[in-house]
Amino acid sequence: MHVKFCGFTQLSDIQTAAQLGADAVGLVFYPPSPRAVTPAQAKLLSASVPAFMSVVALVVNMPKDELIELANTVPFDIIQFHGDETPEQCEQLASSVNKRWMKALRINAEQHTPDSVRAQIDKFAAAGASSILLDAYHLAAYGGTGQRFDWSLIPKDSSLPIILAGGLDADNVAATLDLPIYAVDVSGGIEQNKGKKDPAKMRAFMKAVKRDRWQNATLSEPSNLSS
């Protein structure tokens, strides 16, 4: 299982995530979000990310010219489209900056079934997405709400690798290990407050997901992380 930590604003938190072995870190480029960073801030944060660890740029309905400017400023690896972008728009925007991309779908039990989710995923797969992220629907927010959706709506035969987000933390993430997903994405579940991570929660989350890697490690001994 792969792990993405999202919503970074502090350099020390990025460094902790790298030390803990997170697979990816997410930077939010959506000004209404309390976890939003500017391109200048993101440039500094991404400079501390080691090789083999991905930097994900989360954008919400960002215009093409802004995305191009962002890509020219911040060395990110993957775009996470988290707004109302259509498959065609995602493909066109990603092509304009020559980046791989994934799309976030907000899942609502009143509107979705596994079949309808699968159909949406297929459309983004056909447009060239590398993965799909499933998050909880919220009327007034595009994500980062800390809410879970009904995991029974996750299709078992997705045409794209599925990343699960929404309300995850160290206490419940172990329940995802048998789901038909590729990765988990967490933000609020590893925070002291919005935008500021909690190192102990980050370590506990990694231990819950990557149990084999942590079999000889303890939460209080970060020096064991390299073992």
C-alpha positions, -999 to 999 in steps of 0.1 A, spaced: 0 0 0 13 34 -10 9 65 12 4 101 3 6 128 29 -12 160 18 -16 196 28 20 206 37 29 242 47 59 236 69 94 226 58 100 205 89 68 185 82 80 177 47 113 165 61 95 143 86 74 128 59 105 120 39 122 104 69 92 83 76 92 70 40 60 85 26 56 78 -11 43 112 -20 36 147 -5 8 169 -17 9 207 -19 -24 225 -22 -27 254 -47 -63 264 -39 -64 297 -20 -96 291 -1 -80 261 16 -64 267 50 -36 244 37 -29 265 6 6 275 -3 19 300 -28 42 289 -57 71 306 -39 64 286 -7 59 254 -27 93 259 -44 110 259 -11 91 230 3 96 208 -28 134 215 -28 136 193 4 119 163 -12 143 135 -19 146 115 -51 120 87 -55 94 106 -35 67 123 -56 55 159 -53 18 162 -61 2 196 -70 -34 197 -59 -54 222 -81 -90 231 -82 -104 245 -115 -71 262 -122 -69 281 -155 -43 269 -181 -21 300 -178 -19 297 -140 -10 260 -143 17 268 -168 31 295 -145 30 271 -116 48 243 -135 75 268 -144 80 277 -108 75 245 -88 92 212 -97 62 190 -90 57 155 -105 20 149 -107 -11 170 -110 -41 162 -88 -72 177 -104 -96 182 -74 -123 204 -89 -150 201 -116 -125 193 -144 -138 171 -172 -117 142 -186 -110 164 -217 -100 194 -196 -77 173 -175 -60 159 -205 -56 193 -221 -43 210 -190 -18 182 -182 -5 182 -217 1 219 -216 27 213 -189 37 177 -199 28 162 -165 12 130 -154 -21 134 -136 -49 120 -115 -84 131 -109 -103 133 -76 -139 121 -76 -162 131 -47 -183 102 -38 -219 106 -25 -239 76 -14 -271 94 -26 -259 97 -61 -233 70 -67 -232 32 -70 -201 11 -77 -212 9 -113 -215 47 -117 -182 52 -100 -166 27 -123 -181 44 -153 -166 78 -143 -132 62 -137 -133 47 -172 -138 81 -187 -107 95 -170 -87 64 -178 -95 69 -215 -83 105 -212 -49 94 -199 -52 96 -161 -25 77 -141 -48 71 -111 -81 81 -96 -87 95 -61 -119 88 -43 -129 113 -16 -160 122 3 -186 145 -12 -192 178 6 -216 204 -8 -194 234 2 -159 220 -1 -137 203 -27 -119 181 -1 -100 181 31 -132 178 51 -121 148 72 -153 129 63 -155 93 51 -178 80 24 -193 45 21 -164 23 11 -187 -3 -3 -190 21 -33 -154 15 -43 -155 -6 -75 -135 -39 -74 -125 -39 -110 -114 -3 -116 -96 6 -148 -73 28 -128 -54 24 -96 -75 38 -68 -63 62 -41 -86 64 -11 -90 97 8 -114 111 34 -114 108 71 -84 85 74 -62 83 105 -39 59 122 -68 42 140 -89 34 110 -65 31 81 -57 -6 88 -93 -13 78 -84 -2 42 -58 -28 37 -83 -53 22 -100 -28 0 -94 -28 -38 -72 3 -36 -36 12 -45 -29 39 -20 -42 60 8 -42 98 11 -43 116 44 -42 152 55 -63 161 86 -57 127 102 -20 136 107 -24 172 118 -21 192 150 -41 219 132 -48 226 95 -16 229 77 6 218 106 14 181 109 18 161 140 50 139 138 36 113 162 4 109 141 24 107 109 46 79 124 15 61 137 -2 63 103 29 49 85 32 21 111 -5 11 106 -1 10 68 34 -4 62 35 -29 90 62 -51 74 86 -22 72 79 -12 108 81 -46 123 113 -38 142 105 -1 147 88 18 175 69 51 174 94 67 198 125 58 178 126 76 145 162 64 141 149 29 133 131 42 102 160 33 79 160 -3 91 
